[in-house]
Amino acid sequence: MITANLVLVAVFAALLVVGAPIAVSLGLAGFAAIAVGLDVYALQSVAQITYNSINKYPLIAIPLFVLTGAVFEKAGVAARLVTFMQAVVGPRRGGLALVAILVCMILGGMSGSGPADAAAVATIMIPSMRRAGYPDAFSASVIAAGASTAILIPPSLALVIYGVLVPGVDLRALFAAGLIPGVLVGCALMIPTLLISRKHGFDDCEGQKRPPFWRSFWEALPGLFAPVIILGGLRSGLFTPTEAAAVAAVYGFIVGVAYRAFDLKGILEVLAESAETTAVIMIIIALAGLFAFAGSTLGAFDQAANAILALTNDPTVVLCLVMLLILFLGMLLDGPSIYLISLPLLYPVALKLGWNLTWFGVLMAINIAIGQVTPPVAVNLFVTAKVANVPIEATVRWVIWFVLAMAAVLVLLIIFPELALWLPMHLGYSV
């Protein structure tokens, strides 16, 4: 068993180092460990294991939420939200940067994906911010940080995966638990945004005109109504999280038709793009299931969990070590992949220390959000830097302040778990 466990870790690490895709690394590591640790006949179950990993009803929400995000992006919802937020914020120093954060937060409540959120907002906002005097590196940093709220504000694809992987966690409670921390992260990001903008004189608002409030409101209303439909339906019990994804997707198409944004070619492009994104996610989940099966069956995860707990008896110290691990992974990988890789290891630790699993899921989400804007990989920052055509290295002097702001919210959530748990308990969900 020891040899098999070493094979599991060594093959996975080696493949990642040489640049293999995360799905390939997970699948081959699991396959190799099963071949070494079990008999050859166990390999006959590989196909069934991978199939069972994605044969779960809640996972239907993933392609539907991906489709929803793509539909709203193609429908031009982001542009209308930008105009409305400009009407709300008005001409002020740092105003466009605040608009970018607010739009990221709202779009995060539609797509559930940080990179998709970042790409949509960056494409619209960076040219305007450039004309207003913002450095491209700063604009890329602000939008990447704002888009990181998508992993917290429901519907979050990463939280959907967490809810599927962790037994006994109510996905509705998980969505509710992420809402207040997501808003807090957004508000925290606004503080360094305003301070930096004023210090460096970004966004000279002289000559800027405020868009008409009511006109921009009515134009943006269909987009603003989407999170209300999703969260309102969940709260009322009208539909489950999976059904909410279907409702959101249908509503997105209705909005697209209302905005006259779709023709037959456009619809086919949206469906193809969503199918491609979904396929990638599902392949990762399927092969992660093989990896998790190998690690659980061979005892690798239990041994690793015991090793972590053997370091100290202090739950706070263990939590800090776990958070550092998640932060490190967040600097290299996307949110869903981190949950898939780390949860088989961390779930036993959380159980043994008696951590609330809903609260722990949100802690992981905030930490992953920080990792999404922390080089060297930083998936959100990579997207916005590419749109802005700046090297990631140029963003470091700006993004560090946003990382610190998000870290402050993480610390608050560790000290005061009620920030995450109050809303789901108030709504009557099991936490």
Sequence and secondary structure as in RCSB ss.txt:
>XXXX:A:sequence
MITANLVLVAVFAALLVVGAPIAVSLGLAGFAAIAVGLDVYALQSVAQITYNSINKYPLIAIPLFVLTGAVFEKA
GVAARLVTFMQAVVGPRRGGLALVAILVCMILGGMSGSGPADAAAVATIMIPSMRRAGYPDAFSASVIAAGASTA
ILIPPSLALVIYGVLVPGVDLRALFAAGLIPGVLVGCALMIPTLLISRKHGFDDCEGQKRPPFWRSFWEALPGLF
APVIILGGLRSGLFTPTEAAAVAAVYGFIVGVAYRAFDLKGILEVLAESAETTAVIMIIIALAGLFAFAGSTLGA
FDQAANAILALTNDPTVVLCLVMLLILFLGMLLDGPSIYLISLPLLYPVALKLGWNLTWFGVLMAINIAIGQVTP
PVAVNLFVTAKVANVPIEATVRWVIWFVLAMAAVLVLLIIFPELALWLPMHLGYSV
>XXXX:A:secstr
 HHHHHHHHHHHHHHHHTT  HHHHHHHHHHHHHHHHS GGGGGGHHHHHHHHH  GGGGHHHHHHHHHHHHHHT
THHHHHHHHHHHHH S TTHHHHHHHHHHHHHHHHH  HHHHHHHHHHHHHHHHHHTT  HHHHHHHHHHHHGGG
GTSSS HHHHHHHHHSTT  HHHHHHHHHHHHHHHHHHHHHHHHHHHHHHT    TT     HHHHHHHHHHHHH
HHHHHHHHHHHTSS HHHHHHHHHHHHHHHHHHTT   HHHHHHHHHHHHHHHHHHHHHHHHHHHHHHHHHHHTH
HHHHHHHHHHH S HHHHHHHHHHHHHHHHTTS HHHHHHHHHHHHHHHHHHHT  HHHHHHHHHHHHHHHTTST
TT HHHHHHHHHHT  GGGGHHHHHHHHHHHHHHHHHHHH THHHHHHHHHTT   
